[in-house]
Amino acid sequence: MRVRADVPFKVGRWCAEAGRHYEIPERAAYVVAHGWATELPDDDPAPYETIPREMLGADAPRPAADGVTLEVQSITHGIAVSNVGG
Amino acid sequence: MAKRNNTEWLDKALDVFKTGSGTVGPCTRQVVCSAEPTTFTEGNATYMLANVTMAGADFTIANGDGAGNTPRKVTMSSKSGVSVANSGTATHVALLDVTNSKLLEVTTCTSQVLTAGNTVTIPAWKIELGAPT
């Protein structure tokens, strides 16, 4: 189903941004019913992003009051100490 | 036989982010970028999608999570509701020393489209100095 996100919300690993258009394979009716998104016709001409099913997971959608959340990769710096004479 | 170091000098390095040392640090700004910044200007302007002020209290130095003798880490606290200044796809997060115009550290994030006018949350993340090998 094609939708326009009206507020930020999250489904699994996917974060929807307000104002953007998406094609989502499932749970579209849920987010529309909760007032987080507006259903659009399948032939809506505006640019949209297709969300893969594997990003949605099994959890119910939830609001994202603080907007989308990044997945940031932490850093580990190794400390290499040579052997004596190396 | 294991290798070992004194954690005090590791903490001195990590404290650059929190307190600063000489002409480097502290980190006063965290930015979300659309590409890997390699200079302060790229992080602060060219690729910047969102930015948030950082203060000493945003950095916590503690024992690291890795094995061995004895890793140390600095954890940057989560920042929520950060305004997105420029639209684009976030791919990197960086720490800046604005006073000295220095790019301190750059990491990656999973690609996320951001739209100007919306907000973004930067979760807590860490920089660890691993145990010597």
Backbone of each chain as ProteinMPNN parsed JSONL, in Angstrom:
{"seq_chain_A": "MRVRADVPFKVGRWCAEAGRHYEIPERAAYVVAHGWATELPDDDPAPYETIPREMLGADAPRPAADGVTLEVQSITHGIAVSNVGG", "coords_chain_A": {"N_chain_A": [[0.844, -1.196, 0.0], [0.474, 2.256, -0.751], [1.587, 5.028, 1.081], [1.567, 8.198, 2.832], [3.67, 9.396, 5.229], [2.581, 10.994, 8.085], [3.442, 11.704, 10.581], [6.519, 11.019, 12.354], [7.229, 7.539, 12.546], [7.914, 4.167, 13.651], [8.719, 0.972, 12.354], [9.803, -2.064, 13.068], [13.064, -2.233, 11.887], [12.862, -0.016, 10.372], [12.462, 3.464, 9.902], [10.056, 5.823, 9.528], [9.737, 8.974, 7.977], [8.187, 12.084, 8.576], [6.106, 13.458, 6.096], [7.185, 12.146, 3.933], [6.818, 9.756, 1.231], [5.861, 6.326, 1.014], [6.041, 2.913, -0.065], [4.736, 0.262, 1.44], [4.863, -3.165, 2.389], [3.24, -4.382, 4.279], [1.264, -3.904, 7.261], [0.432, -1.379, 6.684], [-2.226, -0.6, 6.871], [-2.487, -0.537, 9.619], [-0.866, 1.679, 10.46], [-2.15, 3.719, 9.187], [-4.666, 3.589, 10.357], [-4.044, 4.38, 12.921], [-3.548, 6.986, 12.592], [-1.067, 7.892, 11.853], [-0.213, 7.949, 9.273], [-1.232, 8.634, 5.876], [-3.319, 7.058, 3.56], [-2.512, 6.524, 0.169], [-3.33, 6.585, -3.357], [-2.458, 3.801, -5.449], [-1.308, 4.599, -7.804], [-0.237, 7.033, -7.289], [1.553, 9.919, -8.175], [3.767, 11.029, -6.873], [7.224, 10.908, -5.808], [8.415, 7.944, -4.205], [9.494, 5.682, -1.617], [10.309, 2.305, -1.556], [9.786, -0.059, 0.908], [11.517, -2.807, 2.108], [10.158, -5.994, 3.06], [11.662, -7.425, 4.943], [12.756, -5.523, 6.611], [10.782, -4.791, 8.315], [10.152, -6.532, 10.407], [8.513, -8.242, 13.158], [7.23, -6.82, 15.068], [4.74, -4.539, 16.364], [3.932, -1.426, 14.769], [5.217, 1.73, 16.024], [5.052, 4.977, 17.544], [7.397, 7.617, 16.823], [8.467, 9.835, 18.569], [10.716, 11.367, 18.872], [11.664, 11.602, 16.368], [13.412, 9.978, 13.644], [15.709, 7.354, 14.531], [19.12, 7.008, 14.446], [21.301, 4.272, 13.485], [24.193, 3.846, 14.905], [27.557, 3.013, 14.453], [29.787, 1.841, 16.85], [33.225, 2.464, 17.819], [36.294, 0.706, 17.998], [39.527, 1.104, 18.918], [42.408, -0.649, 18.284], [45.252, -1.548, 20.234], [48.397, -2.09, 19.392], [51.123, -3.738, 20.525], [54.45, -4.254, 20.094], [56.58, -7.149, 20.2], [59.535, -7.281, 22.191], [62.296, -6.101, 20.487], [61.007, -6.333, 18.18]], "CA_chain_A": [[0.0, 0.0, 0.0], [1.225, 3.511, -0.801], [1.162, 5.923, 2.159], [2.374, 9.362, 3.175], [3.83, 9.486, 6.677], [2.175, 12.307, 8.602], [4.315, 11.913, 11.737], [7.518, 9.938, 12.369], [6.881, 6.314, 13.251], [8.896, 3.11, 13.447], [8.26, -0.404, 12.175], [11.015, -2.861, 13.033], [14.284, -1.461, 11.689], [12.564, 1.085, 9.457], [11.932, 4.673, 10.509], [9.37, 6.658, 8.545], [9.845, 10.404, 8.234], [6.984, 12.845, 8.25], [6.098, 14.136, 4.815], [7.703, 11.308, 2.848], [5.908, 8.735, 0.704], [6.442, 4.993, 1.072], [5.283, 1.725, -0.439], [5.068, -0.723, 2.465], [4.183, -4.412, 2.037], [2.284, -4.81, 5.299], [1.045, -2.996, 8.384], [0.048, -0.041, 6.237], [-3.545, -0.31, 7.429], [-2.28, -0.235, 11.042], [-0.358, 3.042, 10.674], [-3.199, 4.631, 8.73], [-5.732, 3.573, 11.364], [-3.568, 5.104, 14.104], [-3.407, 8.407, 12.273], [0.321, 8.281, 11.625], [0.032, 8.038, 7.837], [-2.417, 8.762, 5.025], [-3.276, 6.15, 2.418], [-2.459, 7.156, -1.144], [-3.624, 5.646, -4.442], [-1.279, 3.068, -5.92], [-0.695, 5.296, -8.931], [0.137, 8.394, -6.895], [2.753, 10.238, -8.964], [4.886, 11.568, -6.095], [8.302, 9.943, -5.558], [8.214, 7.167, -2.992], [10.524, 4.702, -1.294], [9.759, 0.982, -1.279], [10.39, -0.617, 2.117], [11.536, -4.273, 2.048], [9.468, -6.673, 4.15], [12.59, -7.89, 5.989], [13.075, -4.437, 7.535], [9.641, -4.491, 9.179], [10.114, -7.402, 11.569], [7.212, -8.751, 13.571], [6.648, -5.972, 16.101], [3.761, -3.553, 15.924], [4.482, -0.074, 14.592], [5.156, 2.574, 17.207], [5.398, 6.364, 17.198], [8.787, 8.023, 17.034], [8.31, 11.24, 18.937], [11.987, 12.06, 18.728], [12.121, 11.47, 15.003], [14.099, 8.73, 13.347], [16.895, 7.079, 15.327], [20.203, 6.434, 13.652], [22.061, 3.12, 13.991], [25.574, 4.321, 14.84], [28.52, 1.957, 14.763], [30.83, 2.22, 17.781], [34.598, 2.305, 17.333], [37.316, 0.164, 18.889], [40.904, 1.26, 18.437], [43.314, -1.647, 18.85], [46.589, -1.074, 20.62], [49.344, -3.151, 19.051], [52.404, -3.591, 21.195], [55.347, -5.244, 19.491], [57.488, -7.865, 21.09], [60.828, -6.606, 22.333], [63.144, -6.425, 19.362], [60.167, -6.426, 16.985]], "C_chain_A": [[0.882, 1.249, 0.0], [0.676, 4.427, 0.283], [2.065, 7.137, 2.201], [2.462, 9.409, 4.697], [3.468, 10.897, 7.126], [2.953, 12.703, 9.85], [5.386, 10.839, 11.672], [6.966, 8.721, 13.095], [7.88, 5.23, 12.86], [8.196, 1.771, 13.279], [9.51, -1.255, 12.042], [12.243, -1.982, 12.904], [14.069, -0.249, 10.786], [11.963, 2.246, 10.221], [11.313, 5.523, 9.401], [9.481, 8.112, 8.949], [8.578, 11.113, 7.8], [7.146, 13.545, 6.91], [6.577, 13.294, 3.65], [6.703, 10.219, 2.489], [6.599, 7.386, 0.66], [5.473, 3.977, 0.482], [5.671, 0.671, 0.579], [4.226, -1.977, 2.256], [3.132, -4.857, 3.05], [2.249, -3.795, 6.422], [0.719, -1.574, 7.962], [-1.29, 0.352, 6.842], [-3.428, 0.093, 8.902], [-1.862, 1.219, 11.223], [-1.37, 4.074, 10.209], [-4.292, 4.728, 9.786], [-5.331, 4.348, 12.608], [-3.316, 6.579, 13.829], [-1.987, 8.857, 12.037], [0.627, 8.481, 10.148], [-1.3, 8.142, 7.112], [-2.275, 7.826, 3.844], [-3.301, 6.947, 1.122], [-2.855, 6.138, -2.214], [-2.34, 5.009, -4.956], [-0.573, 3.784, -7.077], [-0.351, 6.743, -8.583], [1.472, 8.758, -7.536], [3.961, 10.702, -8.149], [5.963, 10.503, -5.903], [8.073, 9.214, -4.241], [9.366, 6.192, -2.834], [9.841, 3.38, -0.966], [10.505, 0.371, -0.102], [10.357, -2.147, 2.022], [10.857, -4.884, 3.266], [10.427, -7.045, 5.275], [12.984, -6.782, 6.966], [11.976, -4.241, 8.577], [9.607, -5.343, 10.439], [8.7, -7.814, 11.887], [6.515, -7.834, 14.568], [5.63, -5.006, 15.498], [4.45, -2.214, 15.699], [4.345, 0.744, 15.864], [5.543, 3.992, 16.81], [6.858, 6.659, 17.499], [8.784, 9.511, 17.329], [9.592, 12.025, 18.738], [12.518, 11.945, 17.311], [12.819, 10.141, 14.789], [15.33, 8.606, 14.237], [17.932, 6.423, 14.446], [20.727, 5.15, 14.291], [23.536, 3.471, 13.805], [26.507, 3.186, 15.237], [29.615, 2.491, 15.695], [32.199, 1.864, 17.217], [35.445, 1.641, 18.398], [38.672, 0.342, 18.23], [41.764, 0.174, 19.095], [44.627, -1.009, 19.216], [47.548, -2.226, 20.407], [50.686, -2.841, 19.693], [53.335, -4.662, 20.648], [56.101, -6.007, 20.561], [58.811, -7.112, 21.135], [61.75, -7.08, 21.223], [62.353, -6.516, 18.071], [59.834, -5.064, 16.399]], "O_chain_A": [[1.912, 1.289, 0.672], [-0.537, 4.595, 0.407], [3.18, 7.118, 1.68], [1.437, 9.455, 5.377], [3.996, 11.877, 6.601], [3.108, 13.888, 10.145], [5.19, 9.83, 10.995], [6.314, 8.85, 14.131], [8.598, 5.358, 11.868], [7.217, 1.471, 13.963], [10.205, -1.187, 11.028], [12.45, -1.081, 13.718], [15.022, 0.466, 10.476], [11.085, 2.07, 11.066], [11.994, 5.892, 8.444], [9.336, 8.45, 10.124], [7.977, 10.776, 6.779], [8.183, 14.144, 6.625], [6.398, 13.679, 2.494], [5.87, 9.813, 3.299], [7.777, 7.296, 0.314], [4.256, 4.154, 0.523], [6.817, 0.222, 0.591], [3.029, -1.888, 1.982], [2.232, -5.626, 2.713], [3.117, -2.926, 6.513], [0.729, -0.662, 8.788], [-1.476, 1.49, 7.274], [-4.169, 0.953, 9.377], [-2.437, 1.925, 12.051], [-1.447, 5.171, 10.761], [-4.786, 5.816, 10.078], [-6.189, 4.916, 13.284], [-2.92, 7.328, 14.722], [-1.707, 10.056, 12.017], [1.624, 9.118, 9.805], [-2.351, 7.791, 7.649], [-1.23, 7.798, 3.194], [-4.031, 7.931, 1.002], [-2.722, 4.936, -1.988], [-1.269, 5.614, -4.901], [0.623, 3.591, -7.294], [-0.193, 7.58, -9.472], [2.426, 7.985, -7.449], [5.07, 10.761, -8.68], [5.647, 9.315, -5.842], [7.592, 9.804, -3.274], [10.108, 5.913, -3.776], [8.895, 3.348, -0.179], [11.734, 0.295, -0.122], [9.282, -2.728, 1.872], [10.965, -4.357, 4.373], [10.049, -6.988, 6.446], [13.497, -7.076, 8.046], [12.202, -3.603, 9.604], [9.071, -4.901, 11.455], [7.805, -7.757, 11.043], [5.343, -8.039, 14.885], [5.655, -4.702, 14.305], [5.439, -1.901, 16.363], [3.465, 0.486, 16.685], [6.282, 4.187, 15.844], [7.471, 6.007, 18.345], [9.06, 10.336, 16.459], [9.552, 13.224, 18.463], [13.706, 12.169, 17.077], [12.811, 9.279, 15.668], [15.92, 9.606, 14.647], [17.668, 5.419, 13.785], [20.61, 4.965, 15.503], [24.064, 3.406, 12.696], [26.278, 2.49, 16.227], [30.288, 3.47, 15.373], [32.322, 1.08, 16.276], [35.331, 1.973, 19.578], [38.938, -0.183, 17.149], [41.836, 0.094, 20.321], [45.062, -0.044, 18.587], [47.525, -3.215, 21.14], [51.297, -1.806, 19.428], [53.032, -5.852, 20.734], [56.235, -5.546, 21.694], [59.15, -6.387, 20.2], [61.965, -8.278, 21.034], [62.917, -6.744, 17.001], [59.134, -4.981, 15.39]]}, "seq_chain_B": "MAKRNNTEWLDKALDVFKTGSGTVGPCTRQVVCSAEPTTFTEGNATYMLANVTMAGADFTIANGDGAGNTPRKVTMSSKSGVSVANSGTATHVALLDVTNSKLLEVTTCTSQVLTAGNTVTIPAWKIELGAPT", "coords_chain_B": {"N_chain_B": [[51.71, -15.517, 28.255], [50.56, -12.284, 29.177], [49.951, -9.013, 27.791], [50.024, -5.7, 29.07], [48.692, -2.52, 30.074], [48.837, 0.69, 31.678], [45.894, 2.098, 32.727], [45.607, 4.778, 33.03], [46.883, 6.387, 31.111], [45.451, 5.721, 28.877], [43.006, 6.812, 29.57], [43.712, 9.479, 29.563], [43.933, 9.968, 26.847], [41.3, 9.485, 25.987], [40.056, 11.462, 27.393], [40.421, 13.696, 25.941], [38.202, 14.14, 24.372], [36.301, 14.808, 26.27], [37.342, 16.783, 28.023], [39.518, 17.98, 26.805], [42.867, 18.729, 25.629], [45.564, 20.71, 25.606], [45.859, 21.999, 22.442], [43.883, 20.506, 21.288], [40.61, 19.352, 21.334], [38.115, 20.185, 23.902], [35.484, 18.007, 22.59], [32.882, 19.721, 21.138], [30.741, 19.623, 19.51], [28.5, 17.434, 17.832], [27.975, 15.872, 14.776], [25.832, 14.882, 12.091], [26.353, 13.358, 9.031], [26.344, 13.373, 5.406], [28.246, 12.107, 3.999], [31.56, 10.707, 4.325], [33.338, 12.802, 6.358], [36.461, 14.426, 5.942], [37.776, 16.593, 6.786], [37.517, 19.375, 9.083], [35.819, 21.351, 8.059], [34.335, 19.938, 6.16], [32.913, 18.24, 7.848], [31.546, 20.057, 9.466], [30.133, 21.671, 7.755], [30.047, 21.152, 4.812], [29.1, 18.458, 4.462], [27.215, 18.289, 6.398], [24.225, 17.349, 7.929], [22.764, 17.423, 10.257], [23.224, 18.837, 13.51], [24.455, 18.908, 16.88], [24.999, 20.376, 20.058], [27.676, 19.487, 22.212], [28.698, 18.709, 25.521], [30.866, 18.489, 28.42], [29.578, 16.737, 30.204], [28.364, 14.982, 28.539], [30.04, 12.96, 27.949], [31.265, 9.895, 29.019], [33.677, 8.172, 30.738], [34.935, 4.939, 31.112], [35.553, 1.473, 32.087], [36.352, -0.601, 29.321], [34.519, -2.7, 26.977], [35.659, -4.845, 25.804], [37.86, -7.747, 25.794], [40.761, -8.637, 27.843], [43.652, -6.809, 29.195], [43.755, -3.497, 29.975], [40.858, -2.652, 28.598], [39.58, 0.63, 27.832], [36.916, 3.014, 27.583], [35.107, 5.698, 26.031], [31.912, 6.926, 26.27], [29.456, 8.402, 24.312], [26.69, 10.307, 25.117], [23.193, 9.721, 24.443], [21.426, 11.672, 22.052], [18.484, 13.254, 21.575], [15.76, 14.301, 19.459], [17.086, 16.027, 17.678], [17.373, 18.689, 15.498], [16.982, 18.475, 11.991], [18.952, 19.98, 9.702], [19.616, 20.024, 7.005], [18.473, 18.316, 4.155], [19.046, 14.89, 3.262], [20.915, 11.8, 2.947], [21.889, 10.188, 5.763], [25.053, 8.957, 6.586], [27.297, 8.985, 8.118], [28.618, 9.828, 11.361], [30.079, 12.362, 13.295], [32.545, 13.767, 15.517], [33.324, 16.965, 16.645], [35.738, 19.518, 17.35], [35.035, 22.58, 17.851], [36.167, 25.005, 18.668], [38.905, 24.79, 18.065], [38.714, 24.138, 15.468], [38.741, 21.389, 14.607], [38.467, 18.089, 13.377], [37.569, 15.417, 15.16], [36.779, 12.674, 15.462], [35.386, 10.093, 13.455], [32.647, 8.129, 12.631], [30.569, 5.497, 11.318], [27.128, 5.24, 10.222], [24.124, 3.369, 9.832], [22.589, 3.777, 6.706], [20.297, 6.411, 6.505], [17.569, 8.186, 5.503], [17.12, 11.645, 5.849], [15.096, 14.473, 6.467], [14.946, 17.924, 6.037], [13.76, 19.978, 8.628], [12.505, 17.999, 10.036], [13.208, 15.784, 12.869], [15.975, 14.053, 14.44], [17.311, 11.273, 16.209], [20.316, 10.693, 17.808], [21.761, 7.893, 18.89], [23.338, 6.652, 21.93], [26.808, 5.989, 21.678], [30.122, 4.523, 21.406], [33.654, 5.005, 21.885], [36.322, 2.963, 21.974], [39.377, 2.115, 23.512], [41.225, -0.513, 22.908], [42.49, -3.408, 24.729], [46.021, -4.044, 24.95], [47.657, -5.793, 22.316]], "CA_chain_B": [[51.969, -14.265, 28.989], [49.698, -11.247, 28.642], [50.447, -7.646, 27.742], [49.208, -4.879, 29.976], [49.059, -1.106, 30.155], [48.231, 1.475, 32.741], [44.703, 2.712, 32.136], [45.603, 6.235, 33.189], [47.214, 7.082, 29.872], [44.307, 5.542, 27.977], [41.997, 7.797, 29.947], [44.174, 10.798, 29.121], [43.576, 10.09, 25.436], [39.846, 9.581, 25.875], [39.627, 12.709, 28.015], [40.477, 14.762, 24.94], [36.827, 14.419, 23.948], [35.508, 15.329, 27.391], [37.932, 17.978, 28.636], [40.49, 18.606, 25.926], [44.266, 18.726, 26.044], [46.318, 21.625, 24.761], [45.142, 22.592, 21.314], [42.92, 19.558, 20.731], [39.478, 19.109, 22.206], [37.155, 19.077, 23.923], [34.449, 17.936, 21.572], [31.77, 20.606, 21.47], [29.642, 19.44, 18.56], [28.364, 16.149, 17.142], [27.287, 16.13, 13.511], [25.387, 13.796, 11.222], [26.847, 13.749, 7.721], [25.893, 12.618, 4.234], [29.415, 11.416, 3.452], [32.647, 10.708, 5.303], [34.111, 14.043, 6.36], [37.892, 14.246, 6.178], [38.245, 17.845, 7.369], [36.542, 20.022, 9.96], [34.831, 22.053, 7.235], [33.425, 18.946, 5.573], [32.021, 17.766, 8.888], [30.761, 21.131, 10.059], [29.316, 22.395, 6.784], [29.858, 20.552, 3.487], [28.299, 17.229, 4.507], [26.424, 18.299, 7.634], [22.774, 17.274, 7.831], [22.22, 17.808, 11.559], [24.289, 19.012, 14.481], [23.997, 19.107, 18.25], [26.058, 20.783, 20.97], [28.149, 18.5, 23.183], [29.366, 19.262, 26.697], [31.622, 17.487, 29.161], [28.692, 15.746, 30.821], [27.904, 14.034, 27.514], [31.068, 11.945, 27.74], [31.498, 9.082, 30.209], [34.84, 7.304, 30.574], [34.792, 3.773, 31.984], [36.177, 0.264, 31.555], [35.841, -0.998, 28.031], [33.712, -3.917, 26.915], [36.455, -5.915, 25.221], [38.621, -8.6, 26.706], [42.16, -8.286, 28.022], [44.101, -5.863, 30.232], [42.343, -3.362, 30.37], [40.34, -1.65, 27.675], [38.825, 1.748, 28.379], [36.037, 3.556, 26.569], [34.31, 6.894, 26.298], [30.58, 6.774, 25.696], [28.75, 9.639, 24.039], [25.295, 10.12, 25.515], [22.185, 9.83, 23.397], [20.883, 13.011, 21.798], [17.201, 13.054, 20.908], [15.087, 15.49, 18.95], [18.034, 16.936, 17.02], [16.775, 19.235, 14.273], [17.674, 18.212, 10.739], [19.13, 21.274, 9.027], [19.71, 19.827, 5.558], [17.977, 17.011, 3.715], [20.044, 14.024, 2.662], [20.993, 10.467, 3.535], [22.94, 10.121, 6.776], [25.919, 7.785, 6.502], [28.383, 9.122, 9.077], [28.492, 10.69, 12.532], [31.421, 12.84, 13.618], [32.742, 14.619, 16.69], [34.107, 18.137, 16.264], [36.224, 20.52, 18.294], [34.738, 23.795, 17.105], [37.097, 26.062, 19.061], [40.167, 24.621, 17.352], [38.383, 23.727, 14.09], [39.32, 20.068, 14.381], [37.653, 16.888, 13.221], [38.172, 14.538, 16.154], [36.5, 11.244, 15.246], [34.311, 9.851, 12.494], [32.163, 6.764, 12.545], [29.525, 5.274, 10.322], [25.794, 4.86, 10.677], [23.312, 2.753, 8.788], [22.008, 4.834, 5.888], [18.962, 6.845, 6.92], [17.139, 9.432, 4.864], [16.696, 12.7, 6.77], [14.445, 15.586, 5.782], [15.049, 19.187, 6.768], [12.552, 20.326, 9.354], [12.198, 16.904, 10.957], [14.217, 15.605, 13.904], [16.676, 12.778, 14.426], [17.933, 10.882, 17.464], [21.62, 10.034, 17.72], [21.839, 7.071, 20.106], [24.647, 6.565, 22.567], [27.787, 5.123, 21.031], [31.345, 4.564, 22.198], [34.988, 4.858, 21.312], [37.052, 2.128, 22.923], [40.798, 1.823, 23.32], [41.304, -1.912, 23.27], [43.643, -3.907, 25.472], [47.154, -4.228, 24.043], [47.832, -7.124, 21.724]], "C_chain_B": [[51.184, -13.135, 28.327], [50.45, -9.93, 28.603], [49.489, -6.78, 28.537], [49.632, -3.428, 29.857], [48.371, -0.472, 31.348], [47.058, 2.242, 32.128], [44.712, 4.22, 32.228], [45.95, 6.938, 31.887], [46.139, 6.864, 28.807], [43.246, 6.585, 28.277], [42.41, 9.199, 29.542], [43.792, 11.02, 27.664], [42.069, 10.277, 25.281], [39.331, 10.903, 26.423], [39.73, 13.889, 27.064], [39.068, 15.134, 24.516], [36.057, 15.172, 25.03], [36.018, 16.675, 27.874], [38.878, 18.717, 27.709], [41.892, 18.51, 26.5], [45.046, 19.616, 25.089], [45.448, 22.208, 23.671], [44.187, 21.615, 20.656], [41.838, 19.243, 21.759], [39.202, 20.277, 23.129], [36.217, 19.075, 22.717], [33.284, 18.8, 22.019], [30.592, 20.464, 20.521], [29.683, 18.03, 17.979], [27.522, 16.415, 15.893], [26.902, 14.823, 12.831], [25.692, 14.231, 9.797], [26.353, 12.823, 6.615], [27.022, 11.894, 3.532], [30.497, 11.462, 4.532], [33.375, 12.04, 5.259], [35.577, 13.727, 6.629], [38.533, 15.508, 6.738], [37.144, 18.408, 8.26], [35.433, 20.665, 9.13], [33.845, 21.077, 6.601], [32.429, 18.443, 6.622], [31.059, 18.837, 9.374], [29.82, 21.796, 9.068], [29.012, 21.568, 5.532], [28.902, 19.366, 3.509], [27.306, 17.21, 5.677], [24.928, 18.292, 7.348], [22.114, 17.732, 9.134], [23.388, 17.977, 12.516], [23.703, 19.291, 15.851], [25.2, 19.468, 19.112], [26.389, 19.656, 21.944], [28.864, 19.22, 24.312], [30.051, 18.122, 27.446], [30.759, 16.38, 29.734], [28.174, 14.717, 29.818], [28.89, 12.91, 27.274], [31.318, 11.211, 29.06], [32.622, 8.107, 29.916], [34.753, 6.171, 31.587], [35.574, 2.613, 31.394], [35.528, -0.112, 30.233], [35.096, -2.326, 28.097], [34.494, -5.108, 26.37], [37.215, -6.695, 26.273], [40.022, -8.033, 26.897], [42.399, -7.236, 29.071], [44.374, -4.49, 29.642], [41.775, -2.321, 29.454], [39.586, -0.556, 28.406], [38.0, 2.336, 27.245], [35.483, 4.893, 27.017], [32.996, 6.71, 25.561], [29.944, 8.141, 25.521], [27.275, 9.419, 24.355], [24.36, 10.305, 24.329], [21.696, 11.271, 23.282], [19.594, 12.838, 20.998], [16.638, 14.381, 20.416], [16.018, 16.498, 18.308], [17.418, 17.408, 15.707], [17.637, 18.903, 13.06], [17.74, 19.523, 9.966], [19.088, 21.14, 7.511], [19.22, 18.424, 5.204], [19.097, 16.202, 3.078], [20.007, 12.665, 3.332], [22.172, 10.413, 4.497], [23.716, 8.831, 6.614], [27.03, 7.793, 7.54], [27.974, 10.037, 10.215], [29.906, 11.091, 12.936], [31.402, 13.712, 14.859], [33.704, 15.74, 16.318], [34.565, 18.925, 17.483], [36.083, 21.842, 17.552], [35.743, 24.897, 17.422], [38.383, 26.002, 18.262], [39.963, 24.157, 15.91], [38.999, 22.377, 13.748], [38.242, 18.986, 14.299], [38.279, 15.829, 14.113], [37.981, 13.05, 15.856], [35.322, 11.116, 14.306], [33.927, 8.378, 12.561], [31.049, 6.687, 11.514], [28.178, 5.039, 10.981], [25.082, 4.193, 9.501], [22.595, 3.849, 8.022], [20.577, 5.136, 6.311], [18.647, 8.163, 6.239], [16.663, 10.407, 5.935], [16.135, 13.856, 5.952], [14.515, 16.828, 6.64], [13.708, 19.542, 7.389], [12.104, 19.23, 10.3], [13.286, 16.81, 12.023], [14.827, 14.224, 13.799], [17.239, 12.527, 15.823], [19.25, 10.198, 17.167], [21.763, 9.208, 18.983], [23.226, 7.148, 20.721], [25.549, 5.642, 21.75], [29.127, 5.331, 21.727], [32.589, 4.508, 21.317], [35.794, 4.094, 22.349], [38.519, 2.027, 22.508], [41.009, 0.407, 23.839], [42.532, -2.255, 24.082], [44.786, -4.174, 24.495], [47.245, -5.669, 23.549], [49.234, -7.244, 21.161]], "O_chain_B": [[51.135, -13.027, 27.102], [51.455, -9.75, 29.291], [48.303, -7.085, 28.661], [50.794, -3.135, 29.574], [47.449, -1.035, 31.937], [47.218, 2.947, 31.132], [43.908, 4.883, 31.573], [45.374, 7.983, 31.581], [45.937, 7.713, 27.939], [42.657, 7.17, 27.368], [41.559, 10.026, 29.212], [43.379, 12.115, 27.282], [41.622, 11.138, 24.523], [38.3, 11.409, 25.979], [39.191, 14.961, 27.339], [38.767, 16.312, 24.32], [35.262, 16.063, 24.733], [35.238, 17.598, 28.107], [39.028, 19.935, 27.807], [42.083, 18.247, 27.687], [45.172, 19.309, 23.904], [44.424, 22.834, 23.944], [43.718, 21.88, 19.549], [42.13, 18.91, 22.908], [39.955, 21.251, 23.148], [36.175, 20.026, 21.936], [32.762, 18.644, 23.122], [29.56, 21.109, 20.705], [30.751, 17.499, 17.675], [26.496, 17.092, 15.949], [27.568, 13.799, 12.985], [25.337, 15.338, 9.392], [25.999, 11.667, 6.848], [26.79, 11.151, 2.578], [30.36, 12.172, 5.529], [33.97, 12.383, 4.238], [35.894, 12.864, 7.448], [39.702, 15.495, 7.123], [35.993, 17.975, 8.2], [34.253, 20.538, 9.455], [32.651, 21.364, 6.519], [31.251, 18.244, 6.325], [29.895, 18.556, 9.658], [28.829, 22.411, 9.463], [27.847, 21.313, 5.226], [27.999, 19.275, 2.677], [26.634, 16.203, 5.903], [24.428, 19.139, 6.607], [21.047, 18.346, 9.119], [24.426, 17.334, 12.355], [22.606, 19.834, 15.977], [26.291, 18.931, 18.92], [25.499, 18.963, 22.437], [29.551, 20.217, 24.091], [29.843, 16.947, 27.144], [31.161, 15.216, 29.75], [27.61, 13.696, 30.21], [28.619, 12.002, 26.487], [31.555, 11.839, 30.092], [32.546, 7.315, 28.976], [34.526, 6.406, 32.774], [36.185, 2.742, 30.334], [34.32, 0.037, 30.049], [35.051, -2.982, 29.138], [34.04, -6.248, 26.464], [37.218, -6.361, 27.458], [40.426, -7.088, 26.219], [41.472, -6.813, 29.762], [45.262, -4.406, 28.794], [42.192, -1.166, 29.534], [39.02, -0.789, 29.475], [38.346, 2.174, 26.075], [35.398, 5.187, 28.21], [32.974, 6.379, 24.376], [29.895, 8.941, 26.455], [26.683, 8.44, 23.902], [24.699, 10.962, 23.345], [21.572, 11.987, 24.276], [19.616, 12.333, 19.875], [17.007, 15.447, 20.908], [15.771, 17.702, 18.383], [16.989, 16.589, 14.894], [18.86, 19.032, 13.096], [16.711, 20.104, 9.619], [18.591, 22.025, 6.814], [19.536, 17.459, 5.899], [19.988, 16.756, 2.434], [19.161, 12.411, 4.188], [23.322, 10.574, 4.088], [23.137, 7.749, 6.516], [27.637, 6.759, 7.821], [27.109, 10.9, 10.065], [30.821, 10.268, 12.923], [30.385, 14.312, 15.207], [34.767, 15.495, 15.746], [33.879, 18.989, 18.503], [36.922, 22.181, 16.718], [36.131, 25.65, 16.528], [38.899, 27.031, 17.827], [40.924, 23.823, 15.216], [39.687, 22.232, 12.737], [37.262, 18.983, 15.043], [39.399, 15.386, 13.855], [38.918, 12.262, 15.985], [34.384, 11.912, 14.343], [34.787, 7.497, 12.548], [30.65, 7.691, 10.924], [28.103, 4.681, 12.157], [25.405, 4.431, 8.338], [22.043, 4.764, 8.633], [19.754, 4.232, 6.457], [19.381, 9.139, 6.387], [15.895, 10.037, 6.822], [16.643, 14.174, 4.876], [14.184, 16.797, 7.825], [12.66, 19.42, 6.756], [11.394, 19.502, 11.269], [14.182, 17.653, 12.076], [14.274, 13.334, 13.153], [17.6, 13.467, 16.532], [19.31, 9.251, 16.383], [21.876, 9.78, 20.068], [24.167, 7.647, 20.104], [25.095, 4.639, 21.201], [29.253, 6.23, 22.558], [32.566, 4.033, 20.182], [35.927, 4.545, 23.487], [38.85, 1.876, 21.331], [40.976, 0.159, 25.044], [43.497, -1.492, 24.124], [44.541, -4.497, 23.333], [46.949, -6.619, 24.272], [49.593, -8.287, 20.615]]}, "name": "protein", "num_of_chains": 2, "seq": "MRVRADVPFKVGRWCAEAGRHYEIPERAAYVVAHGWATELPDDDPAPYETIPREMLGADAPRPAADGVTLEVQSITHGIAVSNVGGMAKRNNTEWLDKALDVFKTGSGTVGPCTRQVVCSAEPTTFTEGNATYMLANVTMAGADFTIANGDGAGNTPRKVTMSSKSGVSVANSGTATHVALLDVTNSKLLEVTTCTSQVLTAGNTVTIPAWKIELGAPT"}
